[in-house]
């Protein structure tokens, strides 16, 4: 399931990091935000993506059934 979580992180990570980067742009506007705030919000989005990726992988794994997770 960890392999599936890593694959899901490839998709979910940049998506949530991009959403996090849009927060200071939306609140302060394009010309008035701090670069540290932009990087901090993007990093926070990437950190949130880790458990989200694991949760999505666990849900997909449970839908696939117990027989497919035994294959290596």
TORKOL-4160 file (C-alpha; in steps of 0.2 Angstrom, whole numbers, padded with zeros to 4 digits, m for minus):
72
<pt num="1" X="0000" Y="0000" Z="0000"/>
<pt num="2" X="0015" Y="0012" Z="0003"/>
<pt num="3" X="0019" Y="0011" Z="m0016"/>
<pt num="4" X="0002" Y="0016" Z="m0020"/>
<pt num="5" X="0003" Y="0030" Z="m0007"/>
<pt num="6" X="0019" Y="0036" Z="m0015"/>
<pt num="7" X="0011" Y="0036" Z="m0033"/>
<pt num="8" X="m0004" Y="0046" Z="m0026"/>
<pt num="9" X="0007" Y="0058" Z="m0018"/>
<pt num="10" X="0015" Y="0062" Z="m0035"/>
<pt num="11" X="m0003" Y="0068" Z="m0040"/>
<pt num="12" X="m0010" Y="0075" Z="m0023"/>
<pt num="13" X="0006" Y="0083" Z="m0017"/>
<pt num="14" X="0008" Y="0096" Z="m0031"/>
<pt num="15" X="m0011" Y="0099" Z="m0031"/>
<pt num="16" X="m0012" Y="0104" Z="m0013"/>
<pt num="17" X="0004" Y="0113" Z="m0013"/>
<pt num="18" X="m0003" Y="0124" Z="m0028"/>
<pt num="19" X="m0019" Y="0127" Z="m0018"/>
<pt num="20" X="m0008" Y="0132" Z="m0003"/>
<pt num="21" X="0002" Y="0144" Z="m0014"/>
<pt num="22" X="m0014" Y="0152" Z="m0020"/>
<pt num="23" X="m0019" Y="0157" Z="m0003"/>
<pt num="24" X="m0007" Y="0171" Z="0000"/>
<pt num="25" X="m0010" Y="0177" Z="m0018"/>
<pt num="26" X="m0029" Y="0177" Z="m0015"/>
<pt num="27" X="m0028" Y="0186" Z="0001"/>
<pt num="28" X="m0014" Y="0199" Z="m0002"/>
<pt num="29" X="m0015" Y="0201" Z="m0021"/>
<pt num="30" X="m0001" Y="0198" Z="m0033"/>
<pt num="31" X="0010" Y="0212" Z="m0028"/>
<pt num="32" X="0009" Y="0213" Z="m0009"/>
<pt num="33" X="0013" Y="0195" Z="m0003"/>
<pt num="34" X="0029" Y="0189" Z="0006"/>
<pt num="35" X="0039" Y="0176" Z="m0003"/>
<pt num="36" X="0041" Y="0167" Z="0014"/>
<pt num="37" X="0022" Y="0166" Z="0016"/>
<pt num="38" X="0020" Y="0159" Z="m0002"/>
<pt num="39" X="0034" Y="0146" Z="0001"/>
<pt num="40" X="0027" Y="0142" Z="0019"/>
<pt num="41" X="0009" Y="0140" Z="0012"/>
<pt num="42" X="0015" Y="0129" Z="m0002"/>
<pt num="43" X="0025" Y="0118" Z="0010"/>
<pt num="44" X="0010" Y="0117" Z="0022"/>
<pt num="45" X="0000" Y="0110" Z="0007"/>
<pt num="46" X="0013" Y="0097" Z="0003"/>
<pt num="47" X="0013" Y="0092" Z="0021"/>
<pt num="48" X="m0006" Y="0090" Z="0021"/>
<pt num="49" X="m0004" Y="0080" Z="0006"/>
<pt num="50" X="0006" Y="0066" Z="0014"/>
<pt num="51" X="m0008" Y="0059" Z="0025"/>
<pt num="52" X="m0021" Y="0063" Z="0012"/>
<pt num="53" X="m0011" Y="0052" Z="0000"/>
<pt num="54" X="m0010" Y="0038" Z="0012"/>
<pt num="55" X="m0029" Y="0039" Z="0016"/>
<pt num="56" X="m0033" Y="0038" Z="m0003"/>
<pt num="57" X="m0021" Y="0024" Z="m0005"/>
<pt num="58" X="m0029" Y="0014" Z="0009"/>
<pt num="59" X="m0047" Y="0017" Z="0002"/>
<pt num="60" X="m0041" Y="0011" Z="m0015"/>
<pt num="61" X="m0032" Y="m0004" Z="m0007"/>
<pt num="62" X="m0048" Y="m0009" Z="0002"/>
<pt num="63" X="m0058" Y="m0008" Z="m0013"/>
<pt num="64" X="m0046" Y="m0019" Z="m0023"/>
<pt num="65" X="m0047" Y="m0033" Z="m0010"/>
<pt num="66" X="m0035" Y="m0043" Z="0001"/>
<pt num="67" X="m0028" Y="m0054" Z="m0014"/>
<pt num="68" X="m0020" Y="m0040" Z="m0024"/>
<pt num="69" X="m0010" Y="m0033" Z="m0009"/>
<pt num="70" X="m0001" Y="m0050" Z="m0007"/>
<pt num="71" X="0007" Y="m0048" Z="m0024"/>
<pt num="72" X="0025" Y="m0042" Z="m0024"/>
